Amino acid sequence: MEIQDRVILITGASSGIGAATARAAAAAGARVVLAARREDRIRELAHELGDAIAVRCDVTDQRQVASLVHAALDTFGRIDVLVNNAGQGLQAEVEQLSLDDFRAVLELNLLAPLVAMQAVLPTMRQQREGAIINVSSGTTFADVPGTGGYVASKIALERLSTIARNELEGSGVTVSTIIPFATSTEFLASMKAGRSEAETMTAGAAFDSPEQVAEAILELVITGDARKDLVPAAYGGTR
């Protein structure tokens, strides 16, 4: 699928990978729907991009997701691409893992992408064309202590994506997974728990830029491939 003139809906668009993807998509000629809780940020970004709208949305609220999709359709008449980027980290060893924190991360990292997929799929099926990109994490390539809750949410999202892709075969809709490596975003600052431990663990690491991940996301839209990772070969990836 080419990017020019497509309508691309991006969750978690107020910063980091989401904002970078919005800028890259707009630069390639797409019309962009920006979704995030921080309305001031996405309104500013929509003004910067021009052919874009900003919709405040808590993706863990099914009604707000439905309103987001309606706003996109009311404005642009179609939805060609969904980028499920909103997510949150969690750092805690299994023995100390708060069940409330784990539930919250599962709600945002796994259930919310499912809700968004279900919300856009009727339109994509009617169009007989669409692309869904789910954002996972390079942490799924390792068994690092303290990452169990977060990795569990992302591994589940990867499997959900793969099975949905198989279920949608022949419909014109593709589901793909992007697996970034460590990326320079606000991710650590917004963690549900364990920020200091995560900062210590990643100290001195070489971080990718959000723009690198955005480029890979758009490449998946264009190719329709099932999966792309930005994980270095030394850590088991393909880069």
C-alpha positions as CSV (number, residue, x, y, z in Angstrom):
1,M,0.0,0.0,0.0
2,E,1.4,3.4,-1.0
3,I,1.3,6.2,1.7
4,Q,0.2,9.0,-0.6
5,D,-3.4,10.2,0.1
6,R,-4.0,7.4,2.7
7,V,-5.7,8.0,6.0
8,I,-3.5,6.9,8.8
9,L,-4.8,6.7,12.4
10,I,-2.1,6.7,15.1
11,T,-2.6,6.1,18.8
12,G,-0.1,7.5,21.3
13,A,0.6,10.3,18.8
14,S,1.5,13.0,21.3
15,S,5.3,12.1,21.4
16,G,8.0,9.6,20.5
17,I,7.3,7.0,17.9
18,G,3.7,8.1,17.4
19,A,4.5,11.7,16.7
20,A,7.5,10.7,14.5
21,T,5.3,8.3,12.5
22,A,2.7,11.1,12.0
23,R,5.3,13.5,10.7
24,A,6.8,10.8,8.4
25,A,3.3,9.9,7.1
26,A,2.3,13.5,6.5
27,A,5.6,14.1,4.7
28,A,4.8,11.2,2.4
29,G,1.4,12.7,1.6
30,A,-0.9,10.9,4.0
31,R,-3.8,12.4,5.9
32,V,-3.3,11.8,9.6
33,V,-5.6,11.2,12.6
34,L,-3.7,11.8,15.8
35,A,-5.0,10.1,19.0
36,A,-3.7,10.6,22.5
37,R,-4.8,11.7,26.0
38,R,-2.6,14.9,25.9
39,E,-4.9,16.9,23.6
40,D,-2.7,20.1,23.7
41,R,0.2,18.2,22.1
42,I,-1.7,16.5,19.3
43,R,-3.6,19.7,18.5
44,E,-0.2,21.5,18.1
45,L,1.1,18.6,16.0
46,A,-2.1,18.6,13.8
47,H,-1.6,22.3,13.2
48,E,2.0,21.6,12.2
49,L,1.1,18.8,9.8
50,G,-1.8,20.6,8.1
51,D,-4.0,17.7,6.7
52,A,-4.6,16.2,10.1
53,I,-7.0,16.1,12.9
54,A,-6.4,15.6,16.7
55,V,-8.8,13.6,18.7
56,R,-8.4,13.2,22.5
57,C,-8.7,9.6,23.2
58,D,-8.0,7.2,26.1
59,V,-7.6,4.0,24.2
60,T,-8.5,1.9,27.2
61,D,-12.1,3.4,27.0
62,Q,-14.0,1.5,24.2
63,R,-16.5,4.4,23.8
64,Q,-13.7,6.9,23.2
65,V,-12.1,4.6,20.6
66,A,-15.5,4.3,18.8
67,S,-15.7,8.1,18.9
68,L,-12.2,8.3,17.5
69,V,-13.0,6.1,14.6
70,H,-16.2,8.1,13.9
71,A,-14.3,11.3,13.9
72,A,-11.8,9.9,11.4
73,L,-14.6,8.7,9.1
74,D,-16.6,11.9,9.4
75,T,-13.5,14.0,8.4
76,F,-11.8,11.8,5.8
77,G,-14.4,9.2,4.8
78,R,-12.1,6.2,5.2
79,I,-9.4,4.7,7.4
80,D,-6.5,3.0,5.5
81,V,-4.0,2.4,8.3
82,L,-4.1,1.9,12.0
83,V,-0.9,2.2,14.0
84,N,-1.4,0.8,17.5
85,N,1.4,2.6,19.2
86,A,0.0,3.6,22.6
87,G,1.6,1.6,25.4
88,Q,3.3,1.7,28.7
89,G,6.3,0.0,30.4
90,L,6.5,-1.9,33.7
91,Q,9.6,-3.0,35.6
92,A,9.2,-5.4,38.5
93,E,10.3,-8.9,39.3
94,V,7.6,-11.5,39.2
95,E,7.6,-12.0,42.9
96,Q,6.9,-8.3,43.6
97,L,4.7,-7.6,40.5
98,S,1.7,-5.6,41.5
99,L,-1.5,-7.2,40.1
100,D,-3.1,-3.8,39.7
101,D,-0.1,-2.5,37.7
102,F,0.0,-5.6,35.6
103,R,-3.8,-5.4,34.9
104,A,-3.3,-1.7,33.8
105,V,-0.4,-2.6,31.5
106,L,-2.4,-5.5,29.9
107,E,-5.3,-3.1,29.4
108,L,-3.2,-0.6,27.6
109,N,-0.7,-2.8,25.8
110,L,-3.0,-5.7,24.8
111,L,-6.7,-5.0,25.2
112,A,-6.6,-1.5,23.8
113,P,-5.0,-2.5,20.5
114,L,-7.6,-5.3,20.2
115,V,-10.4,-2.7,20.7
116,A,-8.9,-0.4,18.1
117,M,-8.5,-3.3,15.6
118,Q,-12.2,-4.3,16.1
119,A,-13.2,-0.7,15.7
120,V,-11.5,-0.1,12.3
121,L,-12.0,-3.6,10.8
122,P,-15.6,-3.1,9.6
123,T,-14.5,-0.1,7.5
124,M,-11.4,-1.8,6.2
125,R,-13.3,-4.9,5.2
126,Q,-15.8,-2.7,3.4
127,Q,-13.0,-0.9,1.6
128,R,-11.4,-4.4,0.9
129,E,-8.1,-2.8,1.9
130,G,-6.3,-1.8,5.0
131,A,-3.2,-2.1,7.1
132,I,-2.9,-2.5,10.9
133,I,0.6,-2.1,12.5
134,N,0.9,-3.2,16.1
135,V,4.0,-1.9,18.0
136,S,5.7,-4.5,20.2
137,S,9.1,-4.3,21.9
138,G,12.6,-5.7,21.5
139,T,12.4,-6.8,25.1
140,T,10.5,-9.8,23.9
141,F,13.8,-11.2,22.5
142,A,15.3,-11.7,26.0
143,D,14.4,-13.0,29.4
144,V,15.7,-10.0,31.4
145,P,14.7,-10.0,35.1
146,G,12.1,-7.4,35.9
147,T,10.5,-7.3,32.5
148,G,8.1,-10.2,32.9
149,G,4.9,-8.2,33.1
150,Y,5.7,-5.9,30.2
151,V,7.1,-8.6,28.0
152,A,4.0,-10.8,28.7
153,S,1.8,-8.0,27.4
154,K,3.9,-7.5,24.2
155,I,4.4,-11.2,23.5
156,A,0.6,-11.6,23.7
157,L,0.1,-8.7,21.3
158,E,2.5,-10.3,18.8
159,R,0.6,-13.6,18.8
160,L,-2.7,-11.8,18.6
161,S,-1.4,-9.9,15.5
162,T,-0.1,-13.1,13.8
163,I,-3.4,-14.9,14.3
164,A,-5.5,-11.9,13.2
165,R,-3.3,-11.7,10.1
166,N,-4.1,-15.3,9.3
167,E,-7.8,-14.8,10.0
168,L,-7.9,-11.8,7.6
169,E,-6.1,-13.5,4.7
170,G,-7.9,-12.7,1.5
171,S,-9.8,-9.7,2.9
172,G,-7.3,-7.1,1.7
173,V,-6.4,-6.2,5.3
174,T,-3.0,-7.0,6.6
175,V,-1.9,-7.1,10.2
176,S,1.8,-6.5,10.9
177,T,4.1,-6.2,13.9
178,I,6.9,-3.7,14.4
179,I,9.5,-4.6,17.0
180,P,11.6,-1.6,17.9
181,F,14.8,-1.8,19.9
182,A,15.7,0.7,22.7
183,T,14.3,4.1,21.4
184,S,14.8,7.6,22.6
185,T,11.3,8.5,23.7
186,E,9.4,9.4,26.9
187,F,8.9,5.7,27.6
188,L,11.0,5.5,30.7
189,A,9.5,8.6,32.2
190,S,6.0,7.3,31.8
191,M,6.4,3.7,33.1
192,K,3.7,2.3,35.3
193,A,6.3,1.2,37.9
194,G,10.0,0.6,38.2
195,R,11.3,3.7,36.4
196,S,14.6,3.9,38.4
197,E,15.3,0.2,37.9
198,A,14.7,0.5,34.1
199,E,16.9,3.6,33.9
200,T,19.7,1.8,35.7
201,M,19.3,-1.2,33.4
202,T,19.5,0.9,30.2
203,A,22.2,3.3,31.3
204,G,24.8,3.6,28.6
205,A,22.7,1.8,25.9
206,A,22.6,3.1,22.4
207,F,19.1,4.3,21.6
208,D,17.5,4.5,18.2
209,S,15.6,7.6,17.2
210,P,11.8,7.7,16.9
211,E,12.3,8.6,13.3
212,Q,14.1,5.3,12.6
213,V,11.1,3.4,14.0
214,A,8.7,5.6,12.0
215,E,10.5,4.8,8.8
216,A,10.2,1.1,9.6
217,I,6.5,1.4,10.3
218,L,5.8,3.0,7.0
219,E,7.9,0.4,5.3
220,L,5.6,-2.3,6.8
221,V,2.5,-0.4,5.5
222,I,4.0,-0.3,2.0
223,T,5.2,-4.0,1.9
224,G,2.5,-5.6,4.0
225,D,5.0,-7.9,5.5
226,A,4.1,-9.7,8.7
227,R,6.9,-8.5,10.9
228,K,9.9,-6.3,11.1
229,D,12.3,-5.9,13.9
230,L,15.0,-3.3,14.6
231,V,16.8,-5.5,17.1
232,P,20.6,-5.9,16.5
233,A,21.7,-9.4,15.5
234,A,23.8,-9.6,18.7
235,Y,20.5,-9.7,20.6
236,G,18.8,-12.1,18.3
237,G,17.3,-9.7,15.8
238,T,17.7,-9.2,12.1
239,R,19.5,-5.8,12.1
